[in-house]
Amino acid sequence: MWGDSLSIAAALESIEERIQRACIRAGRKREEIRLMAVTKFQPRAAVEEARSSGIRLFGENRVQEAAEKFPAFGAGDPPPFRDCELHMIGSLQRNKAKLASRIFDCIQSIDREELIAELAKHTGGRERPLPVLLELHTGEPSKSGFPDGESLIQAAERLLCCPGLRAAGLMTMAPFDSGEARASFRALARAQAALVSRFPQADWSCLSMGMSGDFEIAVEEGSTLLRIGTAIFGERSGSLPRA
Ligand SMILES: *Cc1c(COP(=O)(O)O)cnc(C)c1O
C-alpha cells in the first residue's frame, strides 16, 4: 500500500464502508462500534492525518513510543490532541506501568494479575479511575492474555478491588491467517457473558476485537472497538516515510 497513492483519508473511507456493510449484515448500529487507528511505528504526521480525517481514538503498543509521539496527551496539555483518546494495546512491562498510567486513557492489554497490582499502586489517589480491559488469550500462539475463563474471573475479582482502576471490558487478538478469527471472537463474547453474570455491578461492555485482516468478522461477532493499523496506514515494515 505504501507504493500507491492511497491516502489515509481514502483508506478510512473504504474501511468505514466495510464496517457499515458488516453492521447491516449483523443487524447492528454503526454507533455501537468505535474505530481505533493503531499508530505503532507510524510517524506523528500520520497520526495528524488520521485525526484530520476524523479519528479520535488511537492505539500504541509501546509506552516510550507513545510518550514521544503523543506528547500532548494528558491533563493540562495543549491541543491538538486534547480531544483524542490514546489506548495502550501492547504488552506492558511492570516497570513502565507508572508512565503508562499517566499517558494512556485506557490500558487494554491487562494480561496478568501482577499488572493490576502494579497499576493499582500508581492510580490509587486518582479522581477519575483509569479504565482497563482484561486481555483474553483466544488462540494466537505468540500472543499474551489470560489463558482461560477461570483466570479471567480471578483477575476481575482483583481488579474490582482497585479504586484507581475501572473495569471497562475485554480485549483479544485473533490468530493471524488461520480462518479461526470467528471462534476467537466468540470466545471473547462468551467470556464477557460470564463476567457480566458473575460481576453484574461492573462494566464489561467494551469488546475490543478486530484488526485489519478480520474486522468485519469482529463486527459480526459483537465487537465494540476495532483496532486497525495496516488497513489505514499501509504496511509497517521498513522505515519509509509516508508518501
Ligand atoms: C498492531 C496491532 C493491531 C493492528 O493490527 P493491523 O493488523 O495492522 O490492523 C491491533 N491490535 C494490537 C494489539 C496490535 O498490536
The ligand as a Gaussian input file, in Angstrom:
#p B3LYP/6-31G(d) Opt

LIG

0 1
 C       -0.683000      -3.875000      15.667000
 C       -1.893000      -4.200000      16.427000
 C       -3.177000      -4.007000      15.882000
 C       -3.401000      -3.542000      14.454000
 O       -3.014000      -4.530000      13.564000
 P       -3.279000      -4.386000      11.987000
 O       -3.279000      -5.770000      11.505000
 O       -2.158000      -3.569000      11.464000
 O       -4.572000      -3.717000      11.809000
 C       -4.275000      -4.290000      16.675000
 N       -4.140000      -4.728000      17.944000
 C       -2.927000      -4.920000      18.507000
 C       -2.855000      -5.403000      19.905000
 C       -1.776000      -4.663000      17.776000
 O       -0.574000      -4.882000      18.335000

